[in-house]
Amino acid sequence: MKLTESGNVFGDGAVKREYINGIVKKVQSELPSQIASVADIGSAGYKVESGDIDIFLDANDVMSYFKSADEKSAKKELEAFMKHKGYLAKTVGRNVHVEVPYNTPGGERRAQVDLMVIVDAKRVADWHQHGPRGMYKDPDFKAAHLFILLNSIGKFLGLKTDAFAGKVMRRDDNTVVADNRADAAKILLNKDAKPSDLDSVKSILQALASDPDRDAKLSQARDDEAKGLIKLHESRRIGTAVWFRNLLDKI
């Protein structure tokens, strides 16, 4: 077992794209057929290499299969199940980390697969399937930046986004105002916005191009950018609001 600086629990480090599909199929074949699983989560299989492989499992299915009283005990049952199958496994937060061996021309290696126990996994997965949408063809794309930006916009509107619940909620009382990307786009961006407008930071900025509240919606994100938490890649052409802000910062 090897600990990596990326925070992985198991594995020999990054897994090349060509091995991802085989590893995913191997893990899915080991899982009970009664537990719905969703792959194509995050970057695995779409970037040249990925530090780990995420698979969403439906929380209700996991609890039902193991007859568990709650998600926490269900994850421990799932951990024990994978250990019984001969895998190293460890529960951390919402994830059951599993070490999965796979063969390469240079010999056997081990990957970390994160079995993520998620309520209504299929619906929530739509918020995380950046790979199938082609987002990783853009070297600037980072999923974390996308969700930081959504929460910046939400803050101005009195809302917040919970990416792992797949919901937009009111900040004051957690009332759900959207539980799908189509509705979220219209609420966070504009009434004509499409789900694809939420695909990336760049697509969101484009959708907000003529929004009279653009600066207010981006205020928190710009503060986060100054802290190095996000890159907005805003236009810096002479005469734009961004250009004026940069100029004032230098005065």
Steps between C-alpha positions, in 0.01 A plus 500: 500500500624847415381829643508785251523874555164547327330357808428158357469222754598212271661433167824560311412850386341633183322257267536544125184552299524173309462294819201680650218317321632156593540597866147645514349188344693278741368687804143515368510124444592449865213713631157351573271536197237657728718808553477754219836649401590794280845545345636779276537717810776760505810477284575126500500371144503849351828651615830341401521364854305534821593462866195291583179368347159604628188285481169619646289243684138567589482541879151351531608192304806453721294534818232267366745231391686492832183566704680794662333753726684796348759602241790487745441137590425418136843627397666288769307198370615580148858531622475158666342356184790616282754376755330159492550509121874537564544875453655752731221743595452793735205731567576871506212748498254420221751267331597139533854497358596173334838392366462317167787319323534528123750377246732712286787405267733599783331272750215515747400834646228607739239771461284675756129480424271719706156349549301812580174428681259768376128550554324487160832425332377503140348848531798643687748344254377743233674778695835315485522343155737759359692242296215396269429869438854547372609737774841340544596595146543846650825502703361782714199300619479411869178370651577664835516840331161441342335435835677796666357723227148358537511583869626852429199559275273338754630718783379814323160337447473372858559144380764227524586194292562157653670310219484163677129537563447638150293786638480877515359619833414817684780604732271592788291185543635242248178496299575326169434723200654273232602134497613477136738692278229628266314682778825605668621670181184710472513602867872574525560645154189615313159376389633394160805313631556136409660221705806521274554857620599346835766276344803710593624831635540624144148403393356668810691823435372499143144451622542796736652727234201738482363440850454835680586321826814339358745684725294429812467133407875474447602701806573205730672307220730794429591511868567125482711554189715750693554226760607254229193277542362541148596634157227687318692567176301819453570721203765763572450710186556873542178669602335198659392499865777252576758730338381794710512291819856392424596858429353623829681224688830636368433861589 
